[in-house]
């Protein structure tokens, strides 16, 4: 709820919650118009998605994911995830995006839905605070071009070190799946292909880690150039 989500229904199991602050959470949800339903432990065990549930389950409206509804602003930092398949990675990417003030996170040719329970859980609720969208790659490319965003493609063999790329203008950082990386269309259409310096034997980083490194390099540059900050 602190991320701006407004639950329609809140299911709570008093036997599992056992928290002195439980009533405050219930009152807050009710104050937002949610129906509060108290259930027994056996009932909650059947409706909960996860093992060892904590006694809270909320039903919320679907997250808006239309690309055309995004309004990233005049000098945005946007993160595009091409074919990222693991919900946990998408959720972690959203936490970084929220912390760094990223204007939007877009899933290109998505494999995982933004409403996947594991995305919601891994994002710590930031799926409701960060604008997100899903669309085919061709539409995402057209969207970036229409807004004059510099497309910065992350690739292990990128020809520019990330610290040498200018990330202070309207920018879309694009990361791909760990298994396949970015498809050729992104590498061909990119304004710059950047690499993260790596000195070990592994040939790639976890995609959520890569996204965090690149996003915070952009943040570092923008903090050093206040005129470029959002």
Residue, then its C-alpha position, 0 to 999 in steps of 0.5 A: x500500500x505504501x507503493x500506491x496500490x489499493x487492494x480490493x480485498x484483504x484476506x488475513x489469518x489472525x492465527x498466522x499474523x500474530x502481530x500487534x500492528x495487524x489491526x493498523x494494517x487492517x484499518x489502513x486497508x479498510x480505509x482505502x475501501x478494501x473488503x477485509x476477510x478473516x479466515x482460519x489457518x486451513x482456509x488460508x493455507x489453501x488460498x495462499x500461493x506460497x509455502x509458510x505464508x505470513x497470514x496476509x493476502x491481498x487482491x489488487x487491480x491488474x498493473x497497467x502495462x500499455x506502452x502508449x500510456x507511459x509518459x517518461x518525461x523530457x529527459x528520462x532514464x528508461x530500462x528495457x528488459x528483452x526476453x527476461x524470463x525469470x520472475x525473480x530477476x524482473x522483481x529485483x530489476x524493479x527494486x533497483x528501478x524504484x531506488x534509482x528513480x528510473x522513469x519506466x521499465x519495459x518488457x520487450x517480447x515478454x516471457x513473464x507477466x508483470x502480474x506474476x506473483x513471484x515478480x510482485x514478491x521479488x519487487x517488494x511491491x515496487x511493481x506498483x510504484x514504477x511505471x511498467x509496460x509490455x510490448x513486442x520488440x518492434x513496438x518498443x523500438x518504435x517507441x524509443x525512436x518516437x521519443x528520441x531516446x538514445x538506445x544503450x545496449x548492454x553486451x559482453x563484447x560492447x565496444x564502449x566501456x559503460x563509464x565512457x558512454x554518455x548516459x546523461x541524456x534521454x536514455x533507454x538502457x537495454x538488457x537481455x536474457x542471461x541465456x541468449x543476451x540481446x537479439x541482433x535487432x537491438x545490437x544493430x539499432x543501438x546508438x551505443x553498445x556498452x560493456x561492464x568491465x569483467x575480470x573473472x572467468x564467467x562470461x556474464x553477470x546476472x541480468x538483474x545485477x547488470x541492470x543495477x550496475x548500468x542504471x547506477x552508472x547513469x545515476x552517477x553521471x546525472x548526479x555529476x551533471x545536475x542539468x541532466x537529472x530528472 
